Amino acid sequence: MLPYPGEEYVCAALTTSDLPANFEVGDAWVTGRNPDKTSYCSPWVVGTIKHRAVANPQGRITTAFTDRMIERCEEFLDSSDSSHG
């Protein structure tokens, strides 16, 4: 849980690059899908963003897709941690 709920968010990168490790958003869009472009999520590219910095959001995705990306991010972080220790 973030220390400042509603003031900052953890975000995973969205891209239009169809790389093997990216996950296609597909039908997981709730709002904001661009039918002319396919979006992918890179769950290893995460960061925080302040609420005041959010401008022109791309849309919303389903909770199920978000949960899957959280799991993939955790797997990546776990595997990265074990390679350093």
Long-range contacts (C-beta under 8 A, 24 or more apart in sequence): 2-48, 6-51, 7-50, 7-51, 8-48, 8-49, 8-50, 8-51, 9-48, 9-49, 9-51, 9-54, 10-46, 10-47, 10-48, 11-46, 11-47, 11-48, 11-49, 12-41, 12-42, 12-43, 12-45, 12-46, 12-69, 12-73, 13-41, 13-42, 13-45, 13-46, 14-39, 14-40, 14-41, 14-42, 14-58, 15-39, 15-40, 15-41, 15-42, 16-40, 23-65, 23-68, 23-69, 23-72, 25-61, 25-65, 28-61, 28-62, 28-64, 28-65, 29-59, 29-60, 29-61, 29-62, 30-59, 30-60, 30-61, 30-62, 31-59, 31-60, 32-57, 32-58, 32-59, 32-60, 33-59, 41-65, 41-69, 43-69, 43-70, 43-72, 43-73, 43-76, 44-72, 44-73, 44-76, 46-73
